């Protein structure tokens, strides 16, 4: 007796990241995710300034940073550049 392995069906709907980006844009405005990523890539812009732009706390920006762009400069690295 042999067992045939079957690939699982593809997930329904867009991938998780696409849904999260869409939800972010819906909450913070059109192209908000793109604007956030541009700001996080610029080490001369502080988390406080980004937080003020989006109306959130610095902690929230830190969490977004870890989620969306973990390789971008952070903390003391941002201050040194």
ZIHUDA-V165549 format. One record per backbone hydrogen bond with DSSP energy under -0.5 kcal/mol. NH is the residue of the N-H (numbers start at 1). CO is the residue of the C=O. Records with the same first field share a line. If there is no record, write none. Layout:
NH = CO + CO
This chain:
4 = 2
19 = 15
20 = 16
21 = 17
22 = 18
23 = 19
24 = 20
25 = 21
26 = 22
27 = 23
28 = 24
29 = 25
32 = 29
35 = 31
36 = 32
37 = 33
38 = 34
39 = 35
40 = 36
41 = 37
42 = 38 + 39
43 = 41
45 = 42
46 = 44
50 = 46
51 = 47
52 = 48
53 = 49
54 = 50
55 = 51
56 = 51
61 = 57
62 = 58
63 = 59
64 = 60
65 = 61
66 = 62
67 = 63
68 = 64
69 = 64 + 65
72 = 69
77 = 74
78 = 74 + 75
79 = 75
80 = 76
81 = 77
